[in-house]
Amino acid sequence: MSDVMVTGGTVTRIRVPFTGEGSGEDELSWGQREIWQALLEQQTWMPIGGTRPLPAGSTVEDGVERLRYLMSRYQSMRTRLLFPADGPPRQVVHDAGEIDLEVVDAGPADPYEVAVAVQRRYEQTDYDFAGEWPVRMAVVRRDGTPTHLVVIMTHFVMDGRGAAVMLAESERNEAAPVRGMQALEQVRWQRSSAGRRQSDAAIRYWQATLQTIPASRFAGAGDPQAPRYWRGELSSAALPLAVQSIAAHTRVDASAVMLTVYALAASRVCGVNPVATRLVSSNRFRPGLAEVVGPVSQTALCAMDVAGCSFDEALERVQRASMLAYKHGYYDRARLEEVVAATARERGEAVDLNWFYNDRRGAAEPRLVDPALVRAALPRTVFTWTIKRDEVYPRLFLNVDDESPQTVRLHIEVDTHHVPPPVAEALVRAMEEVAVQTATGEATPS
């Protein structure tokens, strides 16, 4: 435990020194640029993390060592930004430093409620990218006994797959050297001839695809609301059963089945073809990136021509289109923005690229399901508008998540100035409808 302690009220701050391998300054990597642009567009530092109970016997010293471990092991946790007056932000990786761990005494209050309040304070306090380390951590205790751990990080240093790697390694206290290309090494590769070839090929693919897709994704205008940005959730037990059954029948991965369901539903509800969306590509299949703890995800532009198709035909087309998109989902974001702007000038209209799809589910075992069981699950489907606010969302962003082993939750976020809420709800309901109709052998109109 560090020697420096600052106490204020019920909060004690323990200074935690750390050292780690690797340091230096360079431009942002492609993955860092992608998430940085999202932070700017959505006007948030994207706090991620949360609160969890601690096992019996946990100590404050355990919290100190956990924080030291994270800061020492991962270069992304030792990264701050530099903001030159004449250019874009740059990353600075430090090989040593100090960070505070908060120890919060709950007193007579419920320690879980205190932990949630700490989490809320962390999330609602502005983050200083230049002067602050990217993690805020607290141990909450009652009567001297630690009960909860609160960890909040900025999304800038962590994508979903990277967070999963970090969690797994920290839980087992992984001591082997970190694997994969760290951000500074990624930047050097991206400047190499191999990196330039990858980016150039991706840019050519985007340029060609942008010429083929409709400028607008919706046949009608928006439905401006106040607050402007809405988030809805469809909870369904029928959808995962149907997708599992289709995957077993077609012998195709469930993620491709779900994307096909989405494409057919969007074509039906929005009246556009091809259906174009930006898939979130983890890029973890690329050499050196599988186990990197840091942001390497980018979006892959996918155009899916499913008009007049049966489900099997649509599935084949979506598989081909998505594989091509993922192949070209790793690129120089600044160069891409130049091409998007040039394409808009050539077409005489801007192409709406604010349409995103992200399947975040874990792997599910394909299995044939009795159609009667699929239909029987339909009455349990619930759709709810959960959040209405003026914090910026993309025009449409659909996340597919495991709600439980038996249910899938579709999170749809929309800008009501461009996407009417009834259309958004119709889209996620149509996804369930397409999947159920296919799995039960009913006709599925495209």
TORKOL-4160 file (C-alpha; in steps of 0.2 Angstrom, whole numbers, padded with zeros to 4 digits, m for minus):
446
<pt num="1" X="0000" Y="0000" Z="0000"/>
<pt num="2" X="0007" Y="0017" Z="m0004"/>
<pt num="3" X="0012" Y="0029" Z="0009"/>
<pt num="4" X="0002" Y="0043" Z="0004"/>
<pt num="5" X="m0016" Y="0044" Z="0010"/>
<pt num="6" X="m0028" Y="0058" Z="0009"/>
<pt num="7" X="m0044" Y="0057" Z="0019"/>
<pt num="8" X="m0060" Y="0068" Z="0016"/>
<pt num="9" X="m0076" Y="0063" Z="0025"/>
<pt num="10" X="m0080" Y="0045" Z="0022"/>
<pt num="11" X="m0068" Y="0044" Z="0007"/>
<pt num="12" X="m0049" Y="0039" Z="0009"/>
<pt num="13" X="m0038" Y="0040" Z="m0007"/>
<pt num="14" X="m0023" Y="0028" Z="m0007"/>
<pt num="15" X="m0009" Y="0033" Z="m0019"/>
<pt num="16" X="m0005" Y="0018" Z="m0030"/>
<pt num="17" X="0012" Y="0019" Z="m0039"/>
<pt num="18" X="0014" Y="0008" Z="m0055"/>
<pt num="19" X="0027" Y="0004" Z="m0068"/>
<pt num="20" X="0025" Y="m0005" Z="m0085"/>
<pt num="21" X="0034" Y="m0010" Z="m0101"/>
<pt num="22" X="0033" Y="0002" Z="m0116"/>
<pt num="23" X="0032" Y="0020" Z="m0118"/>
<pt num="24" X="0032" Y="0033" Z="m0131"/>
<pt num="25" X="0022" Y="0046" Z="m0141"/>
<pt num="26" X="0014" Y="0044" Z="m0158"/>
<pt num="27" X="m0002" Y="0048" Z="m0168"/>
<pt num="28" X="m0018" Y="0038" Z="m0164"/>
<pt num="29" X="m0020" Y="0021" Z="m0171"/>
<pt num="30" X="m0035" Y="0017" Z="m0183"/>
<pt num="31" X="m0045" Y="0009" Z="m0169"/>
<pt num="32" X="m0041" Y="0024" Z="m0157"/>
<pt num="33" X="m0046" Y="0036" Z="m0171"/>
<pt num="34" X="m0063" Y="0027" Z="m0173"/>
<pt num="35" X="m0068" Y="0028" Z="m0155"/>
<pt num="36" X="m0061" Y="0046" Z="m0153"/>
<pt num="37" X="m0073" Y="0051" Z="m0168"/>
<pt num="38" X="m0087" Y="0042" Z="m0159"/>
<pt num="39" X="m0084" Y="0052" Z="m0143"/>
<pt num="40" X="m0084" Y="0068" Z="m0152"/>
<pt num="41" X="m0100" Y="0065" Z="m0162"/>
<pt num="42" X="m0109" Y="0058" Z="m0147"/>
<pt num="43" X="m0102" Y="0072" Z="m0135"/>
<pt num="44" X="m0097" Y="0059" Z="m0121"/>
<pt num="45" X="m0082" Y="0051" Z="m0114"/>
<pt num="46" X="m0091" Y="0034" Z="m0115"/>
<pt num="47" X="m0089" Y="0028" Z="m0097"/>
<pt num="48" X="m0090" Y="0009" Z="m0096"/>
<pt num="49" X="m0088" Y="m0003" Z="m0082"/>
<pt num="50" X="m0099" Y="m0004" Z="m0066"/>
<pt num="51" X="m0101" Y="m0011" Z="m0049"/>
<pt num="52" X="m0099" Y="m0029" Z="m0042"/>
<pt num="53" X="m0099" Y="m0037" Z="m0025"/>
<pt num="54" X="m0083" Y="m0043" Z="m0018"/>
<pt num="55" X="m0080" Y="m0061" Z="m0012"/>
<pt num="56" X="m0079" Y="m0063" Z="0007"/>
<pt num="57" X="m0062" Y="m0061" Z="0014"/>
<pt num="58" X="m0058" Y="m0047" Z="0001"/>
<pt num="59" X="m0046" Y="m0033" Z="0008"/>
<pt num="60" X="m0042" Y="m0015" Z="0003"/>
<pt num="61" X="m0025" Y="m0021" Z="m0002"/>
<pt num="62" X="m0033" Y="m0033" Z="m0014"/>
<pt num="63" X="m0040" Y="m0018" Z="m0023"/>
<pt num="64" X="m0023" Y="m0009" Z="m0022"/>
<pt num="65" X="m0015" Y="m0023" Z="m0031"/>
<pt num="66" X="m0029" Y="m0025" Z="m0044"/>
<pt num="67" X="m0027" Y="m0007" Z="m0049"/>
<pt num="68" X="m0008" Y="m0008" Z="m0049"/>
<pt num="69" X="m0010" Y="m0024" Z="m0060"/>
<pt num="70" X="m0021" Y="m0016" Z="m0073"/>
<pt num="71" X="m0010" Y="0000" Z="m0074"/>
<pt num="72" X="0006" Y="m0010" Z="m0075"/>
<pt num="73" X="0001" Y="m0023" Z="m0087"/>
<pt num="74" X="m0009" Y="m0014" Z="m0101"/>
<pt num="75" X="m0001" Y="0000" Z="m0111"/>
<pt num="76" X="m0019" Y="0007" Z="m0115"/>
<pt num="77" X="m0021" Y="0010" Z="m0096"/>
<pt num="78" X="m0005" Y="0021" Z="m0096"/>
<pt num="79" X="m0011" Y="0031" Z="m0111"/>
<pt num="80" X="m0015" Y="0050" Z="m0110"/>
<pt num="81" X="m0018" Y="0061" Z="m0125"/>
<pt num="82" X="m0008" Y="0076" Z="m0131"/>
<pt num="83" X="m0018" Y="0090" Z="m0140"/>
<pt num="84" X="m0006" Y="0100" Z="m0152"/>
<pt num="85" X="m0012" Y="0117" Z="m0157"/>
<pt num="86" X="m0010" Y="0113" Z="m0176"/>
<pt num="87" X="m0016" Y="0095" Z="m0178"/>
<pt num="88" X="m0026" Y="0080" Z="m0171"/>
<pt num="89" X="m0023" Y="0072" Z="m0154"/>
<pt num="90" X="m0008" Y="0061" Z="m0151"/>
<pt num="91" X="m0006" Y="0047" Z="m0139"/>
<pt num="92" X="0007" Y="0046" Z="m0125"/>
<pt num="93" X="0011" Y="0030" Z="m0117"/>
<pt num="94" X="0019" Y="0031" Z="m0100"/>
<pt num="95" X="0030" Y="0018" Z="m0092"/>
<pt num="96" X="0027" Y="0024" Z="m0074"/>
<pt num="97" X="0015" Y="0034" Z="m0063"/>
<pt num="98" X="0003" Y="0035" Z="m0049"/>
<pt num="99" X="m0015" Y="0034" Z="m0048"/>
<pt num="100" X="m0028" Y="0035" Z="m0033"/>
<pt num="101" X="m0039" Y="0021" Z="m0027"/>
<pt num="102" X="m0054" Y="0027" Z="m0017"/>
<pt num="103" X="m0059" Y="0018" Z="m0001"/>
<pt num="104" X="m0077" Y="0023" Z="0003"/>
<pt num="105" X="m0084" Y="0019" Z="0020"/>
<pt num="106" X="m0103" Y="0017" Z="0018"/>
<pt num="107" X="m0107" Y="0020" Z="0037"/>
<pt num="108" X="m0125" Y="0015" Z="0041"/>
<pt num="109" X="m0130" Y="0016" Z="0023"/>
<pt num="110" X="m0133" Y="0001" Z="0011"/>
<pt num="111" X="m0115" Y="m0002" Z="0004"/>
<pt num="112" X="m0123" Y="m0007" Z="m0013"/>
<pt num="113" X="m0132" Y="0010" Z="m0014"/>
<pt num="114" X="m0116" Y="0019" Z="m0009"/>
<pt num="115" X="m0107" Y="0009" Z="m0023"/>
<pt num="116" X="m0120" Y="0014" Z="m0036"/>
<pt num="117" X="m0119" Y="0032" Z="m0030"/>
<pt num="118" X="m0100" Y="0031" Z="m0033"/>
<pt num="119" X="m0102" Y="0024" Z="m0050"/>
<pt num="120" X="m0114" Y="0038" Z="m0054"/>
<pt num="121" X="m0102" Y="0051" Z="m0048"/>
<pt num="122" X="m0088" Y="0043" Z="m0059"/>
<pt num="123" X="m0099" Y="0042" Z="m0074"/>
<pt num="124" X="m0106" Y="0060" Z="m0072"/>
<pt num="125" X="m0089" Y="0068" Z="m0069"/>
<pt num="126" X="m0080" Y="0075" Z="m0084"/>
<pt num="127" X="m0065" Y="0066" Z="m0090"/>
<pt num="128" X="m0048" Y="0074" Z="m0093"/>
<pt num="129" X="m0040" Y="0064" Z="m0108"/>
<pt num="130" X="m0024" Y="0074" Z="m0106"/>
<pt num="131" X="m0021" Y="0074" Z="m0087"/>
<pt num="132" X="m0031" Y="0059" Z="m0080"/>
<pt num="133" X="m0028" Y="0040" Z="m0081"/>
<pt num="134" X="m0042" Y="0031" Z="m0090"/>
<pt num="135" X="m0049" Y="0021" Z="m0075"/>
<pt num="136" X="m0058" Y="0027" Z="m0059"/>
<pt num="137" X="m0059" Y="0013" Z="m0046"/>
<pt num="138" X="m0066" Y="0012" Z="m0028"/>
<pt num="139" X="m0068" Y="m0001" Z="m0014"/>
<pt num="140" X="m0083" Y="0002" Z="m0004"/>
<pt num="141" X="m0083" Y="m0005" Z="0014"/>
<pt num="142" X="m0095" Y="m0007" Z="0028"/>
<pt num="143" X="m0088" Y="m0008" Z="0046"/>
<pt num="144" X="m0071" Y="m0010" Z="0039"/>
<pt num="145" X="m0075" Y="m0025" Z="0028"/>
<pt num="146" X="m0074" Y="m0022" Z="0009"/>
<pt num="147" X="m0091" Y="m0026" Z="0000"/>
<pt num="148" X="m0091" Y="m0019" Z="m0017"/>
<pt num="149" X="m0079" Y="m0014" Z="m0031"/>
<pt num="150" X="m0083" Y="0000" Z="m0043"/>
<pt num="151" X="m0073" Y="0002" Z="m0059"/>
<pt num="152" X="m0076" Y="0014" Z="m0073"/>
<pt num="153" X="m0065" Y="0017" Z="m0088"/>
<pt num="154" X="m0067" Y="0027" Z="m0104"/>
<pt num="155" X="m0071" Y="0018" Z="m0119"/>
<pt num="156" X="m0057" Y="0026" Z="m0128"/>
<pt num="157" X="m0045" Y="0013" Z="m0121"/>
<pt num="158" X="m0056" Y="m0002" Z="m0122"/>
<pt num="159" X="m0068" Y="m0010" Z="m0135"/>
<pt num="160" X="m0079" Y="m0025" Z="m0130"/>
<pt num="161" X="m0067" Y="m0039" Z="m0135"/>
<pt num="162" X="m0052" Y="m0030" Z="m0127"/>
<pt num="163" X="m0063" Y="m0028" Z="m0111"/>
<pt num="164" X="m0066" Y="m0047" Z="m0111"/>
<pt num="165" X="m0048" Y="m0051" Z="m0112"/>
<pt num="166" X="m0043" Y="m0039" Z="m0098"/>
<pt num="167" X="m0057" Y="m0046" Z="m0087"/>
<pt num="168" X="m0051" Y="m0064" Z="m0090"/>
<pt num="169" X="m0033" Y="m0060" Z="m0087"/>
<pt num="170" X="m0036" Y="m0050" Z="m0072"/>
<pt num="171" X="m0047" Y="m0063" Z="m0064"/>
<pt num="172" X="m0033" Y="m0076" Z="m0066"/>
<pt num="173" X="m0019" Y="m0064" Z="m0062"/>
<pt num="174" X="m0011" Y="m0068" Z="m0079"/>
<pt num="175" X="0008" Y="m0066" Z="m0077"/>
<pt num="176" X="0013" Y="m0071" Z="m0095"/>
<pt num="177" X="0018" Y="m0056" Z="m0106"/>
<pt num="178" X="0004" Y="m0047" Z="m0115"/>
<pt num="179" X="0000" Y="m0053" Z="m0132"/>
<pt num="180" X="m0002" Y="m0044" Z="m0148"/>
<pt num="181" X="0002" Y="m0028" Z="m0156"/>
<pt num="182" X="0000" Y="m0013" Z="m0143"/>
<pt num="183" X="m0006" Y="0004" Z="m0150"/>
<pt num="184" X="0011" Y="0011" Z="m0153"/>
<pt num="185" X="0016" Y="m0005" Z="m0163"/>
<pt num="186" X="0000" Y="m0004" Z="m0172"/>
<pt num="187" X="0003" Y="0014" Z="m0178"/>
<pt num="188" X="0020" Y="0008" Z="m0185"/>
<pt num="189" X="0012" Y="m0006" Z="m0194"/>
<pt num="190" X="m0001" Y="0005" Z="m0201"/>
<pt num="191" X="0012" Y="0017" Z="m0208"/>
<pt num="192" X="0021" Y="0002" Z="m0216"/>
<pt num="193" X="0018" Y="m0003" Z="m0234"/>
<pt num="194" X="0008" Y="m0018" Z="m0228"/>
<pt num="195" X="m0003" Y="m0006" Z="m0218"/>
<pt num="196" X="m0005" Y="0006" Z="m0233"/>
<pt num="197" X="m0010" Y="m0008" Z="m0244"/>
<pt num="198" X="m0024" Y="m0014" Z="m0232"/>
<pt num="199" X="m0031" Y="0003" Z="m0230"/>
<pt num="200" X="m0030" Y="0007" Z="m0249"/>
<pt num="201" X="m0040" Y="m0009" Z="m0253"/>
<pt num="202" X="m0053" Y="m0005" Z="m0239"/>
<pt num="203" X="m0055" Y="0013" Z="m0246"/>
<pt num="204" X="m0057" Y="0007" Z="m0264"/>
<pt num="205" X="m0071" Y="m0005" Z="m0257"/>
<pt num="206" X="m0080" Y="0009" Z="m0248"/>
<pt num="207" X="m0078" Y="0020" Z="m0263"/>
<pt num="208" X="m0086" Y="0007" Z="m0274"/>
<pt num="209" X="m0100" Y="0002" Z="m0262"/>
<pt num="210" X="m0105" Y="0020" Z="m0258"/>
<pt num="211" X="m0109" Y="0022" Z="m0277"/>
<pt num="212" X="m0122" Y="0008" Z="m0276"/>
<pt num="213" X="m0132" Y="0011" Z="m0260"/>
<pt num="214" X="m0147" Y="0023" Z="m0258"/>
<pt num="215" X="m0143" Y="0040" Z="m0250"/>
<pt num="216" X="m0157" Y="0038" Z="m0237"/>
<pt num="217" X="m0162" Y="0023" Z="m0227"/>
<pt num="218" X="m0180" Y="0028" Z="m0224"/>
<pt num="219" X="m0194" Y="0031" Z="m0236"/>
<pt num="220" X="m0202" Y="0045" Z="m0225"/>
<pt num="221" X="m0196" Y="0059" Z="m0215"/>
<pt num="222" X="m0192" Y="0058" Z="m0196"/>
<pt num="223" X="m0204" Y="0062" Z="m0182"/>
<pt num="224" X="m0195" Y="0076" Z="m0172"/>
<pt num="225" X="m0198" Y="0073" Z="m0153"/>
<pt num="226" X="m0191" Y="0081" Z="m0137"/>
<pt num="227" X="m0180" Y="0074" Z="m0130"/>
<pt num="228" X="m0173" Y="0070" Z="m0148"/>
<pt num="229" X="m0164" Y="0054" Z="m0145"/>
<pt num="230" X="m0174" Y="0038" Z="m0140"/>
<pt num="231" X="m0168" Y="0021" Z="m0135"/>
<pt num="232" X="m0180" Y="0006" Z="m0136"/>
<pt num="233" X="m0178" Y="m0012" Z="m0131"/>
<pt num="234" X="m0186" Y="m0028" Z="m0138"/>
<pt num="235" X="m0185" Y="m0043" Z="m0126"/>
<pt num="236" X="m0189" Y="m0059" Z="m0135"/>
<pt num="237" X="m0188" Y="m0078" Z="m0131"/>
<pt num="238" X="m0194" Y="m0083" Z="m0148"/>
<pt num="239" X="m0181" Y="m0074" Z="m0158"/>
<pt num="240" X="m0166" Y="m0084" Z="m0151"/>
<pt num="241" X="m0175" Y="m0100" Z="m0152"/>
<pt num="242" X="m0179" Y="m0096" Z="m0170"/>
<pt num="243" X="m0162" Y="m0091" Z="m0175"/>
<pt num="244" X="m0154" Y="m0107" Z="m0166"/>
<pt num="245" X="m0166" Y="m0118" Z="m0176"/>
<pt num="246" X="m0162" Y="m0109" Z="m0193"/>
<pt num="247" X="m0144" Y="m0110" Z="m0189"/>
<pt num="248" X="m0145" Y="m0129" Z="m0186"/>
<pt num="249" X="m0156" Y="m0132" Z="m0202"/>
<pt num="250" X="m0145" Y="m0121" Z="m0213"/>
<pt num="251" X="m0128" Y="m0126" Z="m0205"/>
<pt num="252" X="m0124" Y="m0108" Z="m0205"/>
<pt num="253" X="m0117" Y="m0098" Z="m0190"/>
<pt num="254" X="m0130" Y="m0090" Z="m0179"/>
<pt num="255" X="m0123" Y="m0072" Z="m0182"/>
<pt num="256" X="m0125" Y="m0073" Z="m0201"/>
<pt num="257" X="m0143" Y="m0079" Z="m0198"/>
<pt num="258" X="m0147" Y="m0064" Z="m0186"/>
<pt num="259" X="m0139" Y="m0052" Z="m0199"/>
<pt num="260" X="m0150" Y="m0059" Z="m0213"/>
<pt num="261" X="m0165" Y="m0058" Z="m0202"/>
<pt num="262" X="m0160" Y="m0039" Z="m0199"/>
<pt num="263" X="m0158" Y="m0036" Z="m0218"/>
<pt num="264" X="m0175" Y="m0044" Z="m0223"/>
<pt num="265" X="m0183" Y="m0034" Z="m0209"/>
<pt num="266" X="m0175" Y="m0018" Z="m0214"/>
<pt num="267" X="m0180" Y="m0021" Z="m0232"/>
<pt num="268" X="m0198" Y="m0024" Z="m0227"/>
<pt num="269" X="m0200" Y="m0010" Z="m0215"/>
<pt num="270" X="m0189" Y="0004" Z="m0223"/>
<pt num="271" X="m0193" Y="0000" Z="m0241"/>
<pt num="272" X="m0174" Y="0001" Z="m0247"/>
<pt num="273" X="m0163" Y="m0010" Z="m0256"/>
<pt num="274" X="m0149" Y="m0014" Z="m0255"/>
<pt num="275" X="m0150" Y="m0013" Z="m0236"/>
<pt num="276" X="m0134" Y="m0004" Z="m0231"/>
<pt num="277" X="m0127" Y="m0004" Z="m0213"/>
<pt num="278" X="m0111" Y="m0002" Z="m0204"/>
<pt num="279" X="m0106" Y="m0018" Z="m0195"/>
<pt num="280" X="m0095" Y="m0016" Z="m0180"/>
<pt num="281" X="m0080" Y="m0026" Z="m0184"/>
<pt num="282" X="m0070" Y="m0032" Z="m0170"/>
<pt num="283" X="m0055" Y="m0035" Z="m0181"/>
<pt num="284" X="m0049" Y="m0048" Z="m0169"/>
<pt num="285" X="m0046" Y="m0060" Z="m0183"/>
<pt num="286" X="m0032" Y="m0050" Z="m0190"/>
<pt num="287" X="m0014" Y="m0055" Z="m0186"/>
<pt num="288" X="m0008" Y="m0048" Z="m0169"/>
<pt num="289" X="m0025" Y="m0041" Z="m0163"/>
<pt num="290" X="m0034" Y="m0056" Z="m0156"/>
<pt num="291" X="m0029" Y="m0053" Z="m0138"/>
<pt num="292" X="m0025" Y="m0034" Z="m0138"/>
<pt num="293" X="m0032" Y="m0024" Z="m0123"/>
<pt num="294" X="m0036" Y="m0008" Z="m0132"/>
<pt num="295" X="m0048" Y="m0002" Z="m0146"/>
<pt num="296" X="m0046" Y="m0010" Z="m0163"/>
<pt num="297" X="m0064" Y="m0011" Z="m0168"/>
<pt num="298" X="m0070" Y="m0001" Z="m0183"/>
<pt num="299" X="m0085" Y="m0001" Z="m0194"/>
<pt num="300" X="m0087" Y="m0011" Z="m0210"/>
<pt num="301" X="m0099" Y="m0005" Z="m0223"/>
<pt num="302" X="m0110" Y="m0019" Z="m0229"/>
<pt num="303" X="m0123" Y="m0018" Z="m0243"/>
<pt num="304" X="m0135" Y="m0033" Z="m0243"/>
<pt num="305" X="m0146" Y="m0035" Z="m0259"/>
<pt num="306" X="m0161" Y="m0046" Z="m0252"/>
<pt num="307" X="m0175" Y="m0039" Z="m0263"/>
<pt num="308" X="m0187" Y="m0053" Z="m0268"/>
<pt num="309" X="m0176" Y="m0067" Z="m0260"/>
<pt num="310" X="m0181" Y="m0082" Z="m0250"/>
<pt num="311" X="m0173" Y="m0083" Z="m0233"/>
<pt num="312" X="m0160" Y="m0096" Z="m0240"/>
<pt num="313" X="m0156" Y="m0085" Z="m0255"/>
<pt num="314" X="m0155" Y="m0070" Z="m0243"/>
<pt num="315" X="m0143" Y="m0079" Z="m0231"/>
<pt num="316" X="m0131" Y="m0084" Z="m0245"/>
<pt num="317" X="m0131" Y="m0066" Z="m0251"/>
<pt num="318" X="m0129" Y="m0058" Z="m0234"/>
<pt num="319" X="m0114" Y="m0071" Z="m0230"/>
<pt num="320" X="m0105" Y="m0065" Z="m0245"/>
<pt num="321" X="m0108" Y="m0047" Z="m0242"/>
<pt num="322" X="m0103" Y="m0047" Z="m0224"/>
<pt num="323" X="m0087" Y="m0057" Z="m0227"/>
<pt num="324" X="m0082" Y="m0044" Z="m0240"/>
<pt num="325" X="m0087" Y="m0030" Z="m0228"/>
<pt num="326" X="m0077" Y="m0037" Z="m0213"/>
<pt num="327" X="m0062" Y="m0040" Z="m0225"/>
<pt num="328" X="m0062" Y="m0021" Z="m0228"/>
<pt num="329" X="m0066" Y="m0015" Z="m0210"/>
<pt num="330" X="m0048" Y="m0010" Z="m0206"/>
<pt num="331" X="m0043" Y="0007" Z="m0213"/>
<pt num="332" X="m0036" Y="0025" Z="m0211"/>
<pt num="333" X="m0052" Y="0034" Z="m0205"/>
<pt num="334" X="m0045" Y="0051" Z="m0210"/>
<pt num="335" X="m0043" Y="0045" Z="m0228"/>
<pt num="336" X="m0060" Y="0037" Z="m0228"/>
<pt num="337" X="m0068" Y="0053" Z="m0223"/>
<pt num="338" X="m0060" Y="0062" Z="m0238"/>
<pt num="339" X="m0068" Y="0048" Z="m0250"/>
<pt num="340" X="m0085" Y="0050" Z="m0242"/>
<pt num="341" X="m0085" Y="0069" Z="m0245"/>
<pt num="342" X="m0079" Y="0067" Z="m0262"/>
<pt num="343" X="m0092" Y="0054" Z="m0266"/>
<pt num="344" X="m0106" Y="0066" Z="m0259"/>
<pt num="345" X="m0099" Y="0079" Z="m0271"/>
<pt num="346" X="m0100" Y="0067" Z="m0286"/>
<pt num="347" X="m0117" Y="0061" Z="m0282"/>
<pt num="348" X="m0124" Y="0078" Z="m0278"/>
<pt num="349" X="m0131" Y="0071" Z="m0261"/>
<pt num="350" X="m0123" Y="0065" Z="m0245"/>
<pt num="351" X="m0125" Y="0046" Z="m0242"/>
<pt num="352" X="m0132" Y="0043" Z="m0224"/>
<pt num="353" X="m0120" Y="0032" Z="m0215"/>
<pt num="354" X="m0127" Y="0034" Z="m0198"/>
<pt num="355" X="m0135" Y="0016" Z="m0198"/>
<pt num="356" X="m0126" Y="0004" Z="m0187"/>
<pt num="357" X="m0128" Y="m0015" Z="m0182"/>
<pt num="358" X="m0118" Y="m0024" Z="m0168"/>
<pt num="359" X="m0121" Y="m0042" Z="m0163"/>
<pt num="360" X="m0113" Y="m0043" Z="m0146"/>
<pt num="361" X="m0120" Y="m0061" Z="m0142"/>
<pt num="362" X="m0110" Y="m0075" Z="m0136"/>
<pt num="363" X="m0109" Y="m0091" Z="m0146"/>
<pt num="364" X="m0125" Y="m0101" Z="m0146"/>
<pt num="365" X="m0126" Y="m0120" Z="m0150"/>
<pt num="366" X="m0137" Y="m0122" Z="m0166"/>
<pt num="367" X="m0151" Y="m0134" Z="m0162"/>
<pt num="368" X="m0167" Y="m0138" Z="m0171"/>
<pt num="369" X="m0182" Y="m0132" Z="m0161"/>
<pt num="370" X="m0200" Y="m0138" Z="m0162"/>
<pt num="371" X="m0210" Y="m0124" Z="m0171"/>
<pt num="372" X="m0223" Y="m0125" Z="m0158"/>
<pt num="373" X="m0211" Y="m0120" Z="m0145"/>
<pt num="374" X="m0205" Y="m0105" Z="m0155"/>
<pt num="375" X="m0223" Y="m0099" Z="m0157"/>
<pt num="376" X="m0227" Y="m0102" Z="m0139"/>
<pt num="377" X="m0213" Y="m0090" Z="m0134"/>
<pt num="378" X="m0221" Y="m0076" Z="m0144"/>
<pt num="379" X="m0232" Y="m0069" Z="m0130"/>
<pt num="380" X="m0217" Y="m0066" Z="m0119"/>
<pt num="381" X="m0210" Y="m0053" Z="m0131"/>
<pt num="382" X="m0210" Y="m0035" Z="m0124"/>
<pt num="383" X="m0205" Y="m0019" Z="m0132"/>
<pt num="384" X="m0202" Y="m0003" Z="m0121"/>
<pt num="385" X="m0195" Y="0014" Z="m0124"/>
<pt num="386" X="m0182" Y="0015" Z="m0110"/>
<pt num="387" X="m0173" Y="0031" Z="m0113"/>
<pt num="388" X="m0177" Y="0048" Z="m0120"/>
<pt num="389" X="m0163" Y="0061" Z="m0119"/>
<pt num="390" X="m0154" Y="0075" Z="m0129"/>
<pt num="391" X="m0137" Y="0067" Z="m0128"/>
<pt num="392" X="m0132" Y="0063" Z="m0145"/>
<pt num="393" X="m0135" Y="0045" Z="m0153"/>
<pt num="394" X="m0132" Y="0040" Z="m0171"/>
<pt num="395" X="m0147" Y="0041" Z="m0182"/>
<pt num="396" X="m0150" Y="0022" Z="m0179"/>
<pt num="397" X="m0139" Y="0010" Z="m0169"/>
<pt num="398" X="m0145" Y="m0008" Z="m0166"/>
<pt num="399" X="m0136" Y="m0019" Z="m0153"/>
<pt num="400" X="m0140" Y="m0037" Z="m0152"/>
<pt num="401" X="m0137" Y="m0044" Z="m0134"/>
<pt num="402" X="m0140" Y="m0060" Z="m0124"/>
<pt num="403" X="m0152" Y="m0054" Z="m0110"/>
<pt num="404" X="m0151" Y="m0072" Z="m0103"/>
<pt num="405" X="m0148" Y="m0089" Z="m0109"/>
<pt num="406" X="m0166" Y="m0090" Z="m0115"/>
<pt num="407" X="m0169" Y="m0072" Z="m0122"/>
<pt num="408" X="m0161" Y="m0060" Z="m0134"/>
<pt num="409" X="m0163" Y="m0041" Z="m0131"/>
<pt num="410" X="m0163" Y="m0029" Z="m0146"/>
<pt num="411" X="m0157" Y="m0012" Z="m0141"/>
<pt num="412" X="m0162" Y="0001" Z="m0154"/>
<pt num="413" X="m0156" Y="0019" Z="m0153"/>
<pt num="414" X="m0163" Y="0032" Z="m0165"/>
<pt num="415" X="m0163" Y="0051" Z="m0169"/>
<pt num="416" X="m0181" Y="0055" Z="m0170"/>
<pt num="417" X="m0177" Y="0069" Z="m0182"/>
<pt num="418" X="m0173" Y="0056" Z="m0195"/>
<pt num="419" X="m0181" Y="0040" Z="m0189"/>
<pt num="420" X="m0199" Y="0039" Z="m0183"/>
<pt num="421" X="m0200" Y="0029" Z="m0167"/>
<pt num="422" X="m0214" Y="0019" Z="m0174"/>
<pt num="423" X="m0203" Y="0014" Z="m0188"/>
<pt num="424" X="m0189" Y="0009" Z="m0176"/>
<pt num="425" X="m0201" Y="m0002" Z="m0166"/>
<pt num="426" X="m0208" Y="m0010" Z="m0182"/>
<pt num="427" X="m0190" Y="m0014" Z="m0187"/>
<pt num="428" X="m0186" Y="m0024" Z="m0172"/>
<pt num="429" X="m0203" Y="m0032" Z="m0171"/>
<pt num="430" X="m0201" Y="m0037" Z="m0190"/>
<pt num="431" X="m0184" Y="m0045" Z="m0185"/>
<pt num="432" X="m0193" Y="m0057" Z="m0173"/>
<pt num="433" X="m0207" Y="m0060" Z="m0186"/>
<pt num="434" X="m0195" Y="m0064" Z="m0200"/>
<pt num="435" X="m0185" Y="m0076" Z="m0189"/>
<pt num="436" X="m0201" Y="m0085" Z="m0182"/>
<pt num="437" X="m0209" Y="m0086" Z="m0199"/>
<pt num="438" X="m0193" Y="m0094" Z="m0206"/>
<pt num="439" X="m0191" Y="m0106" Z="m0192"/>
<pt num="440" X="m0209" Y="m0112" Z="m0192"/>
<pt num="441" X="m0210" Y="m0114" Z="m0211"/>
<pt num="442" X="m0222" Y="m0100" Z="m0214"/>
<pt num="443" X="m0220" Y="m0089" Z="m0229"/>
<pt num="444" X="m0208" Y="m0074" Z="m0226"/>
<pt num="445" X="m0211" Y="m0060" Z="m0238"/>
<pt num="446" X="m0195" Y="m0050" Z="m0242"/>
